[in-house]
Every structure is written in structure tokens, then in C-alpha cells.
Amino acid sequence: MRFTPGQGERAYPAINHPLRSDTDVVLSRIGENHYNLMLGEEVVEFDANGDCFFNATARGLNEGPASERFSMQGLRNDLADYIDLHPEVHDYLVGATLRASASAL
């Protein structure tokens, strides 16, 4: 899945995406709530401990050219701040429990 603000989302096999870039962070969803990171042909596995999405994303961002270093907790905090500042995204959250969880991040 590739998300670009203002454009519709489309799912492609990662290798076939028409806008694929060497700087893309590619995650593989291997379970209902479990993600691994794809680094070229290498699969970087993460424990299914509730943090795998953020750990995989942080590792992928840190592999790229950005000078900023990303962490699981930093990404969680940034996401929670974004949700707090943009109430329109609440419609996309699943249930009140998730909203409460996001605020607690």
C-alpha cells in the first residue's frame, strides 16, 4: 500500500508499484497486527509484541538518507500528537477504546 496525501490508495505487490522508490519504507503485514520490514530482498523480522509496526517503520526510516534518527516511542508520540491536533482523523480510528489508547500514547 502506498499512501500519498490527496490521492487514492492502491495496493500493489511491492516490486510492481509504479511509483516505487529506493527510499520507500516497505512493510510486510504477516498477521492481523504483525509487520516485518522489507529491505530490498531481505526480510527484517520483529517480535509480535504490539510495537512491531512502529519498530519496523523506525528501522526502515533509519536505513534511509534522513539525518534524523527515528525510534518506536518517538513515532508513537508523533502519531498521538497528530491525532490530537487533527480531530478529523478520529472517524478513521476503530472505536472509542482506540481513541483513548491514542491519547494515552
Beta strands, then each sheet from edge to edge (+ up, - down):
strand 1: 26-31
strand 2: 34-39
strand 3: 42-44
sheet 1: 1+ 2- 3+
end
